Amino acid sequence: MTRPGAFLPRPAARTFRDRGDAGRALAGLLRDRLPDTAGAPPPLVLGLARGGVPVAWEVAAALRAPLDVFVVRKLGAPRQPELAMGALAGGRVVRNDRVLAELGIDDDVLQSVIDRETAELRRRERTYRGARAPADLHGRMVILVDDGIATGASMLAALRAVQAADPRSVIVAVPVGAPAACRRIGQEADDIVCATMPTPFDAVGQAYLDFEQVGDAAVRDLLATAAAG
């Protein structure tokens, strides 16, 4: 069966004030796309740390849904840390074979980056959750939220890790994304909602007026207020 996201319409270009504004816009689009869940628990919203959490907070608040954090680590190339060789999430690695081949990265170098990023991933999970266990995804509808998709490596790693936990369905939702990456993600997710796909696509930040980095303290505070609410 062809997944809904395999043929994405091109949404109109738009700019968001900040991640909160983007999350509210995304929630409006999601309301029209969510299937009828009468009698079922509300969807579980997972925000990719760190930048996806403020967006996910707004989505969860608007949908009256629970919020949790999902930690993903990009595997940056040696001497080019912004270039993704792949991504790590939930013990799963997604490789960017094109980048690995172009840079001539061997398995030993890749493994050293995986080991380093695994340690950082675990540190962040402890920082954000403390002793609280991750949410149980089995049989749940999951909305996987980030502040944007560029190469798609991080979201793809997160998506596959979430799917391994046997949810009922997984919807990927982002305010902005590169068209090719969104189409690729849409082929594996049950659905994808992307508010804008600029052409040409330069970076996620091009769709935001304020794209300041999100810190660990902000993530903890948002999760705490979501739990309290």
N, CA, C and O of each residue as an XYZ file, in Angstrom:
916
protein
N       0.850     -1.202      0.000
C       0.000      0.000      0.000
C       0.879      1.243      0.000
O       1.858      1.312      0.742
N       0.542      2.201     -0.809
C       1.291      3.448     -0.856
C       0.950      4.304      0.357
O      -0.223      4.558      0.631
N       1.960      4.743      1.074
C       1.724      5.579      2.258
C       1.317      6.983      1.816
O       1.722      7.442      0.748
N       0.509      7.674      2.647
C       0.025      9.012      2.263
C       1.146      9.993      1.979
O       1.015     10.847      1.102
N       2.250      9.882      2.710
C       3.319     10.850      2.543
C       4.204     10.621      1.344
O       5.117     11.408      1.093
N       3.953      9.545      0.583
C       4.823      9.250     -0.551
C       4.673     10.283     -1.665
O       5.582     10.463     -2.475
N       3.513     10.970     -1.705
C       3.274     11.979     -2.727
C       2.838     13.259     -2.030
O       1.646     13.531     -1.886
N       3.814     14.030     -1.604
C       3.535     15.214     -0.802
C       3.180     16.406     -1.677
O       3.926     16.731     -2.601
N       2.054     17.069     -1.405
C       1.783     18.329     -2.091
C       2.742     19.399     -1.599
O       3.198     19.338     -0.457
N       3.055     20.372     -2.431
C       3.964     21.443     -2.050
C       3.179     22.551     -1.341
O       2.436     23.283     -1.994
N       3.333     22.690      0.006
C       2.603     23.749      0.710
C       3.175     25.121      0.379
O       4.305     25.248     -0.091
N       2.362     26.148      0.636
C       2.805     27.512      0.361
C       3.969     27.885      1.265
O       4.055     27.428      2.404
N       4.869     28.725      0.746
C       6.013     29.187      1.540
C       5.516     30.030      2.706
O       4.596     30.834      2.555
N       6.133     29.841      3.874
C       5.759     30.628      5.036
C       6.942     30.759      5.975
O       7.888     29.974      5.918
N       6.878     31.762      6.841
C       7.935     32.016      7.815
C       7.298     32.070      9.201
O       6.226     32.650      9.375
N       7.967     31.459     10.195
C       7.474     31.413     11.561
C       8.268     32.379     12.434
O       9.465     32.579     12.228
N       7.579     32.981     13.420
C       8.287     33.877     14.335
C       9.341     33.118     15.131
O      10.477     33.572     15.268
N       8.953     31.958     15.655
C       9.844     31.152     16.478
C       9.276     29.739     16.524
O       8.310     29.437     15.824
N       9.869     28.872     17.342
C       9.409     27.485     17.396
C       8.002     27.372     17.979
O       7.237     26.490     17.587
N       7.656     28.260     18.914
C       6.303     28.231     19.458
C       5.264     28.533     18.403
O       4.248     27.845     18.308
N       5.512     29.555     17.614
C       4.610     29.906     16.518
C       4.508     28.749     15.532
O       3.422     28.437     15.045
N       5.638     28.114     15.240
C       5.643     26.985     14.312
C       4.827     25.824     14.864
O       4.102     25.165     14.119
N       4.941     25.570     16.171
C       4.190     24.475     16.776
C       2.696     24.705     16.729
O       1.930     23.770     16.496
N       2.271     25.941     16.948
C       0.838     26.241     16.884
C       0.308     26.072     15.456
O      -0.793     25.560     15.257
N       1.087     26.500     14.476
C       0.680     26.315     13.077
C       0.596     24.832     12.725
O      -0.323     24.394     12.034
N       1.567     24.076     13.211
C       1.606     22.641     12.925
C       0.413     21.934     13.569
O      -0.171     21.031     12.971
N       0.053     22.344     14.785
C      -1.092     21.737     15.460
C      -2.371     21.945     14.660
O      -3.210     21.048     14.583
N      -2.522     23.127     14.065
C      -3.698     23.388     13.249
C      -3.790     22.454     12.056
O      -4.874     21.991     11.702
N      -2.650     22.179     11.436
C      -2.641     21.259     10.303
C      -2.912     19.824     10.750
O      -3.586     19.067     10.051
N      -2.387     19.456     11.911
C      -2.566     18.090     12.395
C      -4.020     17.788     12.726
O      -4.488     16.671     12.504
N      -4.732     18.767     13.250
C      -6.141     18.537     13.600
C      -6.932     18.022     12.393
O      -7.836     17.198     12.535
N      -6.580     18.516     11.217
C      -7.305     18.121     10.006
C      -6.837     16.781      9.452
O      -7.505     16.194      8.601
N      -5.696     16.296      9.928
C      -5.128     15.068      9.369
C      -5.279     13.852     10.278
O      -5.174     12.717      9.813
N      -5.523     14.078     11.571
C      -5.588     12.952     12.490
C      -6.831     12.113     12.227
O      -7.917     12.659     12.035
N      -6.680     10.792     12.217
C      -7.855      9.934     12.041
C      -8.741      9.970     13.278
O      -8.316     10.414     14.345
N      -9.965      9.504     13.130
C     -10.896      9.460     14.250
C     -10.376      8.484     15.296
O     -10.128      7.317     14.989
N     -10.210      8.955     16.531
C      -9.676      8.099     17.600
C     -10.689      7.959     18.730
O     -10.304      7.809     19.889
N     -11.981      8.008     18.404
C     -13.019      7.880     19.427
C     -12.832      6.585     20.206
O     -12.741      5.505     19.623
N     -12.777      6.705     21.520
C     -12.616      5.537     22.372
C     -11.184      5.100     22.571
O     -10.912      4.217     23.384
N     -10.263      5.704     21.839
C      -8.844      5.350     21.967
C      -8.131      6.433     22.765
O      -8.600      7.569     22.826
N      -6.986      6.084     23.383
C      -6.229      7.116     24.094
C      -5.731      8.175     23.128
O      -5.577      7.899     21.938
N      -5.473      9.387     23.619
C      -4.978     10.442     22.726
C      -3.612     10.076     22.170
O      -2.918      9.237     22.744
N      -3.213     10.696     21.058
C      -1.875     10.410     20.520
C      -0.809     10.840     21.512
O      -1.023     11.737     22.327
N       0.326     10.197     21.430
C       1.480     10.564     22.230
C       2.393     11.419     21.358
O       2.791     10.994     20.274
N       2.725     12.616     21.823
C       3.584     13.524     21.071
C       5.015     13.380     21.572
O       5.280     13.542     22.763
N       5.930     13.079     20.666
C       7.346     12.960     20.998
C       8.111     14.086     20.312
O       8.073     14.205     19.087
N       8.800     14.908     21.088
C       9.615     15.980     20.538
C      11.067     15.571     20.465
O      11.646     15.132     21.459
N      11.656     15.711     19.298
C      13.077     15.390     19.164
C      13.909     16.462     19.853
O      13.773     17.655     19.586
N      14.768     16.003     20.741
C      15.611     16.952     21.488
C      16.770     17.419     20.608
O      17.367     16.636     19.869
N      17.072     18.714     20.707
C      16.451     19.640     21.621
C      15.432     20.533     20.919
O      14.397     20.876     21.492
N      15.729     20.905     19.679
C      14.918     21.920     19.006
C      13.483     21.529     18.742
O      12.632     22.403     18.574
N      13.187     20.232     18.699
C      11.824     19.808     18.433
C      10.902     19.893     19.635
O       9.681     19.859     19.479
N      11.471     20.005     20.845
C      10.633     19.979     22.051
C       9.730     21.209     22.165
O       8.551     21.042     22.478
N      10.219     22.449     21.928
C       9.290     23.589     21.990
C       8.164     23.501     20.961
O       7.044     23.930     21.236
N       8.445     22.958     19.795
C       7.408     22.763     18.775
C       6.406     21.712     19.252
O       5.193     21.900     19.152
N       6.934     20.608     19.769
C       6.077     19.517     20.235
C       5.222     19.934     21.424
O       4.091     19.470     21.571
N       5.763     20.814     22.278
C       4.993     21.282     23.439
C       3.704     21.961     22.978
O       2.635     21.721     23.540
N       3.810     22.804     21.957
C       2.635     23.493     21.432
C       1.657     22.507     20.799
O       0.444     22.642     20.961
N       2.176     21.529     20.088
C       1.315     20.517     19.467
C       0.563     19.738     20.541
O      -0.650     19.553     20.447
N       1.291     19.281     21.568
C       0.665     18.504     22.635
C      -0.386     19.328     23.370
O      -1.456     18.818     23.700
N      -0.084     20.598     23.627
C      -1.040     21.457     24.336
C      -2.310     21.647     23.523
O      -3.413     21.576     24.065
N      -2.160     21.888     22.219
C      -3.323     22.135     21.367
C      -4.182     20.881     21.211
O      -5.407     20.969     21.140
N      -3.534     19.708     21.156
C      -4.257     18.456     20.958
C      -4.664     17.797     22.270
O      -5.295     16.741     22.275
N      -4.290     18.442     23.402
C      -4.540     17.871     24.733
C      -3.986     16.457     24.818
O      -4.665     15.526     25.251
N      -2.744     16.322     24.396
C      -2.081     15.030     24.325
C      -0.840     15.019     25.224
O      -0.257     16.073     25.476
N      -0.435     13.856     25.704
C       0.786     13.778     26.511
C       2.025     14.047     25.661
O       2.036     13.816     24.452
N       3.067     14.543     26.330
C       4.331     14.903     25.662
C       5.480     14.152     26.304
O       5.535     14.014     27.526
N       6.390     13.672     25.487
C       7.649     13.112     25.974
C       8.748     13.546     25.017
O       8.484     14.043     23.922
N       9.974     13.347     25.452
C      11.130     13.730     24.648
C      11.718     12.484     23.992
O      11.677     11.394     24.561
N      12.263     12.657     22.796
C      12.957     11.565     22.109
C      14.317     12.101     21.685
O      14.410     13.097     20.967
N      15.371     11.425     22.139
C      16.728     11.929     21.917
C      17.343     11.266     20.691
O      17.382     10.039     20.589
N      17.813     12.073     19.783
C      18.486     11.626     18.568
C      19.822     12.342     18.495
O      19.916     13.518     18.847
N      20.851     11.651     18.045
C      22.154     12.285     17.882
C      22.629     12.138     16.445
O      22.695     11.034     15.904
N      22.955     13.262     15.843
C      23.554     13.251     14.514
C      24.975     12.719     14.604
O      25.687     13.016     15.563
N      25.389     11.945     13.630
C      26.770     11.454     13.543
C      27.526     12.382     12.595
O      27.524     12.190     11.379
N      28.169     13.387     13.175
C      28.871     14.373     12.365
C      30.174     13.839     11.795
O      30.883     13.068     12.441
N      30.476     14.260     10.579
C      31.707     13.814      9.924
C      32.926     14.438     10.596
O      32.847     15.566     11.083
N      34.056     13.722     10.631
C      35.287     14.299     11.174
C      35.654     15.587     10.436
O      35.650     15.637      9.206
N      35.973     16.632     11.219
C      36.363     17.955     10.709
C      35.219     18.676      9.988
O      35.381     19.812      9.543
N      34.068     18.017      9.875
C      32.865     18.658      9.315
C      31.655     18.239     10.149
O      30.773     17.542      9.646
N      31.601     18.649     11.403
C      30.582     18.125     12.314
C      29.145     18.437     11.898
O      28.221     17.745     12.328
N      28.939     19.463     11.073
C      27.578     19.776     10.629
C      27.108     18.865      9.501
O      25.922     18.845      9.170
N      28.038     18.106      8.906
C      27.696     17.188      7.823
C      27.376     15.822      8.425
O      28.232     15.210      9.064
N      26.151     15.342      8.226
C      25.696     14.107      8.858
C      26.155     12.877      8.085
O      25.834     12.714      6.907
N      26.914     12.008      8.766
C      27.224     10.683      8.221
C      26.089      9.715      8.505
O      26.039      8.615      7.954
N      25.184     10.136      9.368
C      24.071      9.299      9.780
C      23.510      9.846     11.074
O      23.759     10.996     11.436
N      22.746      9.010     11.772
C      22.145      9.437     13.033
C      21.905      8.218     13.902
O      21.854      7.082     13.430
N      21.759      8.498     15.206
C      21.615      7.449     16.209
C      20.378      7.736     17.047
O      20.179      8.864     17.498
N      19.543      6.715     17.259
C      18.353      6.876     18.116
C      17.894      5.503     18.569
O      17.832      4.561     17.779
N      17.571      5.401     19.854
C      17.010      4.154     20.365
C      17.868      2.935     20.093
O      17.344      1.837     19.900
N      19.176      3.114     20.075
C      20.074      2.002     19.799
C      20.201      1.641     18.334
O      20.882      0.675     17.993
N      19.560      2.398     17.465
C      19.612      2.126     16.025
C      20.420      3.202     15.309
O      20.356      4.383     15.651
N      21.169      2.773     14.323
C      21.993      3.684     13.535
C      21.469      3.723     12.105
O      21.257      2.685     11.478
N      21.264      4.933     11.603
C      20.944      5.121     10.183
C      22.161      5.742      9.522
O      22.582      6.834      9.905
N      22.730      5.066      8.537
C      23.945      5.526      7.861
C      23.595      6.347      6.622
O      22.632      6.051      5.913
N      24.394      7.380      6.378
C      24.308      8.117      5.125
C      25.451      7.597      4.246
O      26.560      8.132      4.265
N      25.160      6.557      3.486
C      26.217      5.873      2.731
C      26.867      6.773      1.689
O      28.045      6.610      1.373
N      26.100      7.725      1.151
C      26.682      8.634      0.160
C      27.782      9.473      0.788
O      28.869      9.598      0.224
N      27.506     10.051      1.954
C      28.517     10.873      2.638
C      29.702     10.015      3.058
O      30.852     10.424      2.893
N      29.436      8.841      3.595
C      30.519      7.953      4.026
C      31.444      7.615      2.854
O      32.666      7.593      3.006
N      30.855      7.354      1.688
C      31.668      7.001      0.517
C      32.431      8.209     -0.009
O      33.605      8.100     -0.360
N      31.761      9.366     -0.065
C      32.418     10.559     -0.601
C      33.610     10.987      0.252
O      34.616     11.460     -0.278
N      33.500     10.822      1.574
C      34.577     11.243      2.476
C      35.562     10.120      2.785
O      36.574     10.345      3.449
N      35.270      8.916      2.307
C      36.160      7.790      2.562
C      36.233      7.420      4.036
O      37.302      7.062      4.530
N      35.117      7.502      4.742
C      35.069      7.189      6.173
C      35.033      5.676      6.357
O      34.144      5.004      5.835
N      36.011      5.138      7.108
C      36.014      3.688      7.324
C      35.203      3.339      8.572
O      34.766      4.218      9.316
N      35.012      2.028      8.784
C      34.146      1.569      9.863
C      34.694      1.937     11.243
O      33.915      2.204     12.158
N      36.016      1.957     11.408
C      36.592      2.292     12.712
C      36.299      3.744     13.083
O      35.966      4.039     14.230
N      36.423      4.644     12.118
C      36.145      6.053     12.381
C      34.656      6.235     12.689
O      34.296      6.944     13.629
N      33.800      5.599     11.903
C      32.363      5.700     12.145
C      32.007      5.173     13.530
O      31.212      5.787     14.242
N      32.592      4.039     13.918
C      32.271      3.458     15.218
C      32.713      4.365     16.363
O      32.031      4.447     17.385
N      33.843      5.045     16.202
C      34.294      5.949     17.268
C      33.305      7.101     17.461
O      33.065      7.539     18.586
N      32.736      7.586     16.356
C      31.732      8.651     16.456
C      30.457      8.098     17.091
O      29.840      8.769     17.918
N      30.060      6.892     16.718
C      28.875      6.275     17.311
C      29.046      6.123     18.818
O      28.127      6.418     19.583
N      30.224      5.664     19.247
C      30.472      5.485     20.685
C      30.386      6.817     21.432
O      29.796      6.889     22.511
N      30.968      7.860     20.862
C      30.939      9.176     21.512
C      29.518      9.721     21.593
O      29.112     10.254     22.626
N      28.769      9.589     20.511
C      27.419     10.127     20.490
C      26.456      9.287     21.327
O      25.470      9.814     21.842
N      26.725      7.992     21.470
C      25.916      7.157     22.348
C      26.037      7.632     23.790
O      25.044      7.696     24.514
N      27.256      7.964     24.203
C      27.457      8.474     25.560
C      26.713      9.786     25.765
O      26.111      9.993     26.819
N      26.743     10.678     24.773
C      26.047     11.956     24.895
C      24.530     11.749     24.879
O      23.805     12.441     25.594
N      24.051     10.812     24.077
C      22.624     10.519     24.032
C      22.131     10.063     25.404
O      21.080     10.505     25.869
N      22.887      9.184     26.045
C      22.491      8.691     27.363
C      22.530      9.812     28.406
O      21.677      9.878     29.291
N      23.530     10.690     28.290
C      23.614     11.810     29.231
C      22.374     12.698     29.098
O      21.792     13.114     30.099
N      21.983     12.979     27.877
C      20.825     13.848     27.669
C      19.545     13.202     28.179
O      18.703     13.877     28.772
N      19.392     11.905     27.953
C      18.193     11.236     28.446
C      18.115     11.325     29.969
O      17.038     11.551     30.521
N      19.249     11.148     30.652
C      19.258     11.280     32.116
C      18.940     12.719     32.516
O      18.213     12.952     33.482
N      19.480     13.675     31.779
C      19.262     15.085     32.091
C      17.798     15.463     31.941
O      17.258     16.186     32.779
N      17.154     14.989     30.896
C      15.785     15.392     30.611
C      14.758     14.638     31.446
O      13.762     15.216     31.880
N      14.999     13.344     31.672
C      13.998     12.514     32.336
C      14.310     12.215     33.792
O      13.398     11.970     34.582
N      15.572     12.232     34.155
C      15.944     11.769     35.476
C      15.671     10.281     35.576
O      16.118      9.505     34.732
N      14.938      9.880     36.604
C      14.638      8.460     36.801
C      13.367      8.024     36.080
O      13.017      6.844     36.100
N      12.678      8.964     35.448
C      11.418      8.624     34.776
C      11.668      7.791     33.530
O      12.506      8.139     32.698
N      10.939      6.694     33.406
C      11.112      5.800     32.255
C      10.504      6.440     31.002
O       9.580      7.248     31.105
N      11.017      6.084     29.825
C      10.397      6.570     28.588
C       8.954      6.097     28.479
O       8.573      5.083     29.064
N       8.169      6.835     27.732
C       6.764      6.457     27.536
C       6.670      5.126     26.798
O       7.504      4.808     25.950
N       5.650      4.365     27.133
C       5.374      3.101     26.460
C       4.663      3.403     25.140
O       3.574      3.978     25.135
N       5.277      3.017     24.030
C       4.738      3.341     22.708
C       3.865      2.231     22.132
O       3.207      2.434     21.111
N       3.849      1.081     22.759
C       3.136     -0.077     22.208
C       1.648      0.230     22.011
O       0.946      0.604     22.951
N       1.192      0.066     20.789
C      -0.211      0.234     20.463
C      -0.706      1.666     20.435
O      -1.907      1.892     20.281
N       0.181      2.642     20.579
C      -0.217      4.046     20.615
C      -0.050      4.697     19.248
O       0.810      4.303     18.460
N      -0.875      5.688     18.982
C      -0.592      6.580     17.865
C       0.472      7.566     18.344
O       0.305      8.196     19.388
N       1.547      7.702     17.601
C       2.663      8.568     17.973
C       2.806      9.675     16.938
O       2.798      9.422     15.733
N       2.937     10.911     17.427
C       3.257     12.044     16.558
C       4.687     12.450     16.855
O       4.991     12.927     17.949
N       5.555     12.261     15.889
C       6.990     12.512     16.046
C       7.294     13.896     15.479
O       7.118     14.133     14.284
N       7.755     14.819     16.347
C       7.854     16.232     15.991
C       9.298     16.720     16.087
O       9.999     16.418     17.053
N       9.736     17.475     15.080
C      11.011     18.185     15.150
C      10.778     19.602     14.632
O       9.709     19.907     14.104
N      11.798     20.479     14.788
C      11.640     21.850     14.291
C      11.893     21.946     12.800
O      11.673     23.002     12.207
N      12.351     20.863     12.175
C      12.549     20.852     10.735
C      13.312     19.623     10.292
O      13.905     18.918     11.109
N      13.294     19.369      8.998
C      14.017     18.245      8.402
C      14.925     18.795      7.313
O      14.463     19.455      6.382
N      16.218     18.522      7.435
C      17.179     18.933      6.413
C      17.581     17.709      5.586
O      17.016     17.472      4.518
N      18.558     16.928      6.075
C      18.938     15.704      5.349
C      17.945     14.582      5.609
O      17.792     13.686      4.778
N      17.275     14.620      6.743
C      16.339     13.562      7.109
C      16.961     12.445      7.922
O      16.247     11.547      8.369
N      18.292     12.470      8.131
C      18.960     11.365      8.824
C      18.463     11.224     10.264
O      18.171     10.114     10.709
N      18.366     12.332     10.991
C      17.936     12.258     12.390
C      16.497     11.781     12.502
O      16.187     10.925     13.330
N      15.622     12.327     11.677
C      14.221     11.921     11.735
C      14.048     10.474     11.321
O      13.226      9.760     11.896
N      14.806     10.031     10.333
C      14.690      8.644      9.892
C      15.136      7.692     10.998
O      14.511      6.654     11.212
N      16.216      8.041     11.703
C      16.668      7.211     12.828
C      15.612      7.166     13.915
O      15.326      6.101     14.463
N      15.026      8.321     14.233
C      13.977      8.382     15.247
C      12.759      7.570     14.819
O      12.201      6.813     15.615
N      12.352      7.725     13.578
C      11.176      7.024     13.066
C      11.354      5.510     13.171
O      10.457      4.809     13.638
N      12.497      5.013     12.744
C      12.723      3.566     12.781
C      12.802      3.049     14.207
O      12.333      1.948     14.499
N      13.392      3.837     15.096
C      13.465      3.425     16.500
C      12.070      3.382     17.116
O      11.755      2.457     17.864
N      11.236      4.366     16.813
C       9.871      4.382     17.329
C       9.068      3.216     16.748
O       8.321      2.557     17.472
N       9.216      2.961     15.464
C       8.482      1.859     14.837
C       8.843      0.514     15.456
O       8.010     -0.391     15.505
N      10.077      0.379     15.925
C      10.513     -0.877     16.541
C       9.797     -1.138     17.863
O       9.782     -2.272     18.343
N       9.196     -0.089     18.463
C       8.473     -0.235     19.728
C       7.011     -0.632     19.515
O       6.238     -0.662     20.473
N       6.623     -0.937     18.278
C       5.305     -1.449     17.929
C       4.157     -0.490     18.257
O       3.201     -0.885     18.924
N       4.240      0.764     17.797
C       3.103      1.670     17.968
C       1.989      1.312     16.993
O       2.196      0.538     16.058
N       0.803      1.880     17.217
C      -0.291      1.659     16.270
C       0.000      2.355     14.953
O      -0.239      1.790     13.885
N       0.516      3.581     15.019
C       0.887      4.332     13.823
C       1.836      5.444     14.232
O       1.897      5.822     15.402
N       2.584      5.969     13.253
C       3.521      7.060     13.509
C       3.313      8.137     12.452
O       3.416      7.884     11.251
N       3.017      9.343     12.928
C       2.895     10.507     12.061
C       4.096     11.406     12.325
O       4.358     11.769     13.472
N       4.815     11.760     11.294
C       5.922     12.715     11.405
C       5.368     14.103     11.125
O       4.656     14.306     10.142
N       5.698     15.063     11.994
C       5.171     16.419     11.832
C       6.287     17.433     12.040
O       6.934     17.442     13.087
N       6.513     18.285     11.048
C       7.553     19.310     11.125
C       7.040     20.605     10.497
O       6.245     20.556      9.558
N       7.479     21.756     10.995
C       7.083     23.013     10.361
C       7.715     23.227      8.995
O       7.093     23.817      8.112
N       8.952     22.752      8.809
C       9.689     23.030      7.575
C      10.564     21.837      7.228
O      11.080     21.152      8.112
N      10.726     21.596      5.931
C      11.585     20.491      5.534
C      12.046     20.621      4.096
O      11.412     21.282      3.274
N      13.167     19.974      3.812
C      13.643     19.859      2.441
C      12.711     18.911      1.689
O      12.414     17.830      2.197
N      12.241     19.279      0.496
C      11.256     18.445     -0.199
C      11.682     16.991     -0.372
O      10.886     16.088     -0.115
N      12.920     16.743     -0.801
C      13.361     15.366     -1.031
C      13.392     14.570      0.269
O      13.002     13.403      0.295
N      13.857     15.201      1.347
C      13.929     14.511      2.629
C      12.533     14.203      3.157
O      12.304     13.122      3.699
N      11.600     15.134      3.007
C      10.232     14.886      3.466
C       9.588     13.751      2.677
O       8.872     12.929      3.249
N       9.832     13.701      1.393
C       9.280     12.607      0.586
C       9.862     11.268      1.039
O       9.147     10.268      1.111
N      11.150     11.252      1.342
C      11.786     10.005      1.791
C      11.183      9.545      3.117
O      10.867      8.368      3.284
N      11.027     10.471      4.053
C      10.441     10.135      5.345
C       9.000      9.667      5.157
O       8.558      8.728      5.820
N       8.268     10.321      4.254
C       6.881      9.962      4.012
C       6.696      8.553      3.492
O       5.619      7.976      3.643
N       7.721      7.990      2.886
C       7.632      6.629      2.381
C       7.708      5.594      3.501
O       7.336      4.438      3.298
N       8.188      5.997      4.684
C       8.309      5.053      5.802
C       7.327      5.343      6.931
O       6.924      4.421      7.640
N       6.935      6.595      7.113
C       5.968      6.939      8.155
C       4.554      6.603      7.684
O       4.315      6.442      6.487
N       3.624      6.498      8.625
C       2.226      6.293      8.238
C       1.650      7.549      7.612
O       0.760      7.473      6.765
N       2.154      8.706      8.024
C       1.763      9.969      7.408
C       2.820     11.000      7.767
O       3.568     10.815      8.727
N       2.888     12.075      7.011
C       3.808     13.166      7.302
C       3.094     14.490      7.064
O       2.381     14.662      6.076
N       3.298     15.410      7.982
C       2.748     16.766      7.855
C       3.919     17.731      7.888
O       4.639     17.812      8.883
N       4.106     18.454      6.810
C       5.187     19.436      6.706
C       4.559     20.755      6.264
O       4.023     20.857      5.160
N       4.629     21.775      7.144
C       3.909     23.013      6.893
C       4.455     23.784      5.701
O       3.687     24.423      4.982
N       5.752     23.737      5.478
C       6.336     24.430      4.331
C       7.584     23.704      3.866
O       8.342     23.173      4.678
N       7.798     23.683      2.550
C       8.986     23.060      1.957
C       9.602     24.063      0.979
O       9.292     24.040     -0.212
N      10.472     24.941      1.481
C      11.029     26.002      0.625
C      11.846     25.441     -0.531
O      12.518     24.417     -0.411
N      11.767     26.141     -1.643
C      12.612     25.835     -2.800
C      13.206     27.134     -3.327
O      12.459     28.007     -3.767
N      14.542     27.291     -3.296
C      15.511     26.298     -2.848
C      15.531     26.176     -1.332
O      15.200     27.121     -0.615
N      15.925     24.997     -0.853
C      16.053     24.764      0.584
C      17.522     24.934      0.960
O      18.398     24.267      0.410
N      17.776     25.838      1.908
C      19.147     26.079      2.370
C      19.394     25.486      3.748
O      20.405     24.819      3.966
N      18.475     25.726      4.681
C      18.621     25.237      6.048
C      17.282     25.373      6.748
O      16.432     26.159      6.329
N      17.093     24.606      7.818
C      15.846     24.684      8.582
C      15.592     26.109      9.063
O      14.453     26.577      9.045
N      16.653     26.804      9.495
C      16.516     28.128     10.062
C      15.984     29.177      9.106
O      15.585     30.253      9.551
N      15.960     28.900      7.791
C      15.483     29.901      6.844
C      13.986     30.169      7.006
O      13.490     31.195      6.541
N      13.266     29.260      7.659
C      11.831     29.438      7.842
C      11.486     30.110      9.174
O      10.309     30.259      9.503
N      12.506     30.518      9.944
C      12.285     31.113     11.260
C      12.914     32.501     11.335
O      14.017     32.726     10.836
N      12.193     33.428     11.970
C      12.790     34.728     12.279
C      13.699     34.613     13.491
O      14.741     35.265     13.559
N      13.300     33.780     14.453
C      14.090     33.517     15.667
C      14.363     32.023     15.723
O      13.452     31.220     15.922
N      15.637     31.656     15.544
C      16.016     30.243     15.549
C      17.177     30.025     16.523
O      18.152     29.339     16.215
N      17.039     30.630     17.706
C      18.069     30.474     18.731
C      18.154     29.023     19.192
O      17.156     28.302     19.198
N      19.352     28.606     19.575
C      19.558     27.242     20.048
C      18.746     27.000     21.325
O      18.613     27.889     22.165
N      18.211     25.797     21.457
C      17.450     25.400     22.642
C      18.389     24.664     23.594
O      19.074     23.725     23.187
N      18.424     25.081     24.845
C      19.316     24.470     25.829
C      18.656     23.348     26.611
O      17.443     23.154     26.536
N      19.467     22.607     27.366
C      18.957     21.504     28.185
C      17.934     21.997     29.205
O      16.922     21.333     29.430
N      18.182     23.154     29.826
C      17.273     23.663     30.853
C      15.895     23.947     30.264
O      14.879     23.679     30.905
N      15.855     24.486     29.051
C      14.567     24.773     28.409
C      13.795     23.484     28.145
O      12.577     23.438     28.320
N      14.500     22.444     27.725
C      13.844     21.151     27.487
C      13.260     20.607     28.783
O      12.114     20.159     28.808
N      14.041     20.642     29.861
C      13.546     20.154     31.149
C      12.313     20.939     31.601
O      11.341     20.355     32.080
N      12.356     22.256     31.448
C      11.236     23.091     31.884
C       9.967     22.787     31.087
O       8.878     22.706     31.657
N      10.104     22.620     29.784
C       8.936     22.324     28.946
C       8.343     20.975     29.304
O       7.122     20.843     29.379
N       9.174     19.977     29.525
C       8.675     18.654     29.905
C       7.987     18.707     31.257
O       6.971     18.045     31.465
N       8.533     19.490     32.177
C       7.944     19.611     33.507
C       6.567     20.273     33.439
O       5.626     19.825     34.094
N       6.451     21.341     32.643
C       5.156     22.022     32.552
C       4.134     21.168     31.831
O       2.944     21.231     32.143
N       4.582     20.364     30.861
C       3.658     19.467     30.170
C       3.141     18.408     31.137
O       1.951     18.092     31.139
N       4.033     17.860     31.957
C       3.621     16.837     32.926
C       2.681     17.431     33.958
O       1.715     16.783     34.363
N       2.954     18.663     34.392
C       2.106     19.302     35.401
C       0.745     19.623     34.837
O      -0.260     19.577     35.547
N       0.710     19.953     33.540
C      -0.569     20.333     32.929
C      -1.433     19.161     32.573
O      -2.534     19.342     32.053
